[in-house]
Amino acid sequence: MIEIYYIEDDGNISQAVKGFLERHGYRVLVCPTITGAKRAFQNACPALALIDWNMPDGNGNMLCQWIRARWRELPVIFITVRGDSCDIVQGFQNGADDYVVKPFELEVLLSRIRALLRRTGNVSGQYLSCGSISLDQKRNTVFRDSEEISLSPAEYQLLYYLLQSKGKTVTRETLLERIWDSNGNYVNDNTLTVTIKRLREKLHEPSCLKTVRSIGYRMEDVE
């Protein structure tokens, strides 16, 4: 099911939109604050984001900039009030793909969402995220917050496999087999230890990368 994040602090509006879109086959997560939205994005990337301009802990423009630094192809629709043309201009300058003006008809919003997803496709599967770490499978790029991190092929493959298995403990034996032995590179156990150490250093010691003593490693969302 296609998932949409709706960043909106007005409960009446958000529940009306959520109910309407879910009746048309979408799954909608409502985030009443920008802080909550960022936590949701760090757990998983949706197919599309609806962002209200005025939020209690900031404005949608800043959130859009934050999104674009990590998930560059994620479609974003701004929701703003009538007459705020300056907001709309700033939104497009910072990466918004479309906008809807309040008050809006739910059918109009649905048609905008459908049109945008037809154009972009569902990009949610393109991105893997955990905490402050995000990986773009299409571009083979890795970010920690807004900083792009340069990794060696082995470091990238290690992070990629751990992110794919997020929430699960991956044994050292499995990692050695999948990353090195499958390519005909037979290495000893110390190679994995050194690669994990370098990966952690480059990612600035992320708390989401856990060591399971004597077993292996796990990527885990941190509250």
Salt bridges, closest charged atoms under 4 A:
GLU3 OE2 - ARG27 NE 3.78
GLU8 OE1 - LYS102 NZ 3.14
GLU22 OE2 - LYS18 NZ 2.89
ASP52 OD1 - LYS102 NZ 2.76
GLU73 OE1 - LYS138 NZ 3.42
GLU73 OE2 - ARG139 NH1 2.44
ASP97 OD2 - ARG68 NH2 3.02
ASP98 OD1 - ARG112 NH1 3.25
ASP136 OD2 - ARG139 NH1 3.57
ASP145 OD2 - ARG144 NH1 2.99
GLU147 OE1 - HIS204 NE2 2.93
GLU155 OE1 - LYS202 NZ 2.78
ASP189 OD2 - ARG172 NH2 2.78
GLU201 OE2 - LYS197 NZ 2.64
GLU220 OE2 - ARG218 NE 2.98
ASP221 OD1 - LYS166 NZ 3.34
